[in-house]
Each structure stands twice: as structure tokens, then as C-alpha cells.
Amino acid sequence: MNDNNDFREEKDEQEEVVTSSEKKEHTKKDDDDGYESYCYLCRRPESKVGKLIYMPNDIKICQGCMQKTFDSFAGNGMQFMDLSNMPNLNMNQFMPVDDIPKRQKVKRKKEKKDTQEMPEMTLSSIPAPHEMKAKLDEYVIGQEHAKKVISVAVYNHYKRVLTDSMDDIEIEKSNMLMVGPTGSGKTYLVKTIARILNVPLAITDATTLTEAGYIGDDVESVLSKLLAAADNDVEKAERGIVFIDEIDKIAKKRNTNSRDVSGEAVQQGLLKILEGADVEVPVGAGSKNAMVPLETINTRNILFICGGAFPDIEDIIKSRLNKQASIGFKADLKDKYDKDKNILQKVTVEDLREFGMIPEFLGRLPILYSLESLNEDMLVQILKEPKNAILKQYQKLLALDGVDLRFDDSAYRAIAKRAMDKKTGARALRAIIEEFMLDIMYQIPRDDTIGRVTITGDYIEGTGGPLLEMRGVLALEEDDN
């Protein structure tokens, strides 16, 4: 009896080995084929319908066709006549053969290969706060306080993540809330810090978020974007950064009798995500449903940075600062802070609560700081100094045509003055430069004799033109020198 049992076990093991080897050969054959798998019923490729369901006899069916099949069984039986989009199950003998979609193969998209693998972050490889700020200085002009705050907060956060154990002392997460006028560099600051640290970054907009069950993106979609940025690597995503922009748009609505599905309800939905919890995240979709695969992500080590312009919060700050008696020796003038361009620097948690942010939400964003509004001198620096300054980009474009593009000091000042009038911060610079560079970018390629173009303040203000120098004159000057 023992010999028979041993023989059966040995036979079962051999069958398992054969089965597994067949599966490997089958998988290898599919991978080497170079073509995408497609649904047996509707003939759509896997890139269009998502993951296919594998069945015996090498039959693959998409989830949509499988659901239609189940629905047919649940109703009045299998209605083959209604399955016009499923040629292999359409039994209508009167249908012309030419109308049936022919078997076709779709070439599989080539996967992008990283030229170099990113080194894994370690405690010794994290830049110190002063090093992080020095790198930020190369790209971001001004905002000294904001750069110092974000450098220290990010440094402490990743020290906490990488040590993972602090004995009996557990360090809390350093989520941040930045307040600043439009065009002051909130998003750019976060993009730069993520590039310095080489971690996955997801930038999302709070205006699209709604309460679960309503049309719009669920709050879990912010993590879905982070997972996509990490190439669906959960472990990598759990060490990433999420920047939620326009956070002021989910403030609590005032004087409304309807359900606030895109305001206070979204703030409440973000609470568990900000603090740290196991969240089921839809992969590649904005909301959960039966046809979307889910991944579980722990948000304990994900750094959340929220930013917003908070329009009209200046009035709330002024009213708080002017609460002292309006008469007497200690009186403050009501217009004392009207000309203060950096009044946002005085913002407090109480001001944000008055604006419409709920206390539980603010409590999970312990680090609050403000960005300065840009002045004329800062705009001039933005044009000239950063590594990827806008004017440097145009100089490089014209250099490809063999033309030297230059700007004199009056041009810098004229651009900055026009940008200040628009009151949209650094975003106004691009619009102004595009406007006056249009004719130059159009005319330069048609004239091979132009060697240098100098933009002046008169050209920006519309009272003159750019200075053009010919290639021959420039060559003579170089020979003389």
C-alpha cells in the first residue's frame, strides 16, 4: 500500500511539473509573439478592454463580454440575436459574411525602458535642509521662508519614513498647507522638491473631487494618480508625495440648504487619507466600481501638501487685525493693512476656519506657511536667473537657427511692469513674452542674414522695434577682436 501511495504522489508531482512547464511555455509564447491578446467575442485588444479572463482551449474573454453573458443567462436565456457585437456567438445565418469583423491582431506597445535605474533612497542619501534649499534656489526665486519650511519638513518626514522605528517615540507625519497668491510658485516649489528627492509625485486638483456616490472623482483618486506615477509599484507609491492644489475650492459653502457634496463632504473624506490608513484605491480610474481592480495603499508614510490661493481671505485677516477699539489711544486705522501686499504672511488657523475649512482637516495639516506676492524686482529675477528661465528657453530656440537673442535691462523692466499690471504673478510673464516674440519667431527662419536680435524696452512697450544685426557684421567684429 505504501508503495502505491508513493507511486501516486510521484505521478501527481510529475503532472504538476508538466502543467507548470506548459503554462510557462504558453506565457513565453504569448510574450514573444509581439501581438496583444484580444477578446474571443468582441475582438477588442487587451489595451482597450483591460485585463482579459483566460478560459480553457486558449480562449480569452474581456470583462464586458463576460458580464453581458451573465446578464443574458439571468434574463430570458441566452439571446444570441442581440449579441451583434460578438461575431463568434452571432448565429444569424442571414447576416452577410462581409459584415462580420475579421480576425485582426494588434501590435503590442513597446514598454519604455528606463535608461538608468533610480538609486534607492537611504538615510545618508537624503539632502540636508540647507542642501535642499540651495537646490531650490537654483529654480525658485524669492520665497526664502517657504523654501526653508518645506526643506526642513521634507527632511524630517523622510527621516521618519526610512528609520521606521523610533523605539517608544513615534514621530507624527508633517503634512503641509501652503497659502499664496496665484502665480507665486506653489506648484513649482513642490515639483522641484520632488525632482530633487527623486520620489513619485502626484499633482491633483481639489475642484474635481466630490463625495463618494456622486458624479466626479472620489477622494481615493488622489492616491490612484500617485500609484500611476510610481508605475503601479505600491511600495514605491507609499513613500511618495501628493500635492492637492486648489484646496480652497473645497471650503464649506455658506448659506446653502443643499447637500455640500464638493465642499465640507470632501474635507471629511480626506481626513483618513491625510492621517494614515489602509485605503482601497482604484487602479487607473477615478471611482470604484465592479469592473475596476483595487490596490490597498497605506497612507501613513505618504507626504501630503495642500495649496491654495484662498481669494478674499485678506479681508478676514484684516478684520481680525482690526478688532481693537476704533477710538482711543490704542486705535488702529481701518486702512492700516490695505496697502500691505504680504498680508497673507499673517494668516492663522482661525482665519482658515473662518474661510470655510473644518477644524479636523486643518488639524491634520500641522505645518502652515505662506508665500510672498511677487514684486517687480522678483519678476526680473525670474526672467534672468533660474536654470530654466523663460527667456533662456527662447534663446535656446533661436540658437538652433544660429541666431543670438539678447535682452537689455530696459526690456526686463518693461516685461515685469506689464506682468505686475496683470496681477497673475509669474504666469503673466509667459503670456507677455509669447505676444512680443511671435513676430520674431515668425520672421527669423525666413531670413538667413540675421545673426543677432536684441529686444529693447521700447519694443515691449510698442514704441519701437528690436535691434537686428547681420551675420557679416558680427563676423567682422569677431575678427577685429
Secondary structure, DSSP 8 states (H G I E B T S, - for coil): -HHHHHHHHHHHHHHHHHHHHHHHHHHHHHHHH-B--B-TTT--BHHHH-S-EEETTTEEE-HHHHHHHHHHHHTTS--GGG-TT-GGG---TTS-GGGS------B-------SS------TTTS--HHHHHHHHHTT--S-HHHHHHHHHHHHHHHHHHHH---TT-------EEEE--TTSSHHHHHHHHHHHHT--EEEEEGGGB--TTSSSB-TTHHHHHHHHHTTT-HHHHTT-EEEEE-GGGGS--SS--S--TTTHHHHHHHHHHHH--EEEEETTSSS--TTS-EEEEEGGG-EEEEEE--TTHHHHHHHHHT-S-SSSTT---TTTTTT-TTGGGG--HHHHHHHT--HHHHHT--EEEE-----HHHHHHHHHSSTT-HHHHHHHHHHTTT-EEEE-HHHHHHHHHHHHHHTSTTHHHHHHHHHHHHHHHHHGGG-TTEEEEEE-HHHHHTSS--EEEEHHHHHHHHHH-
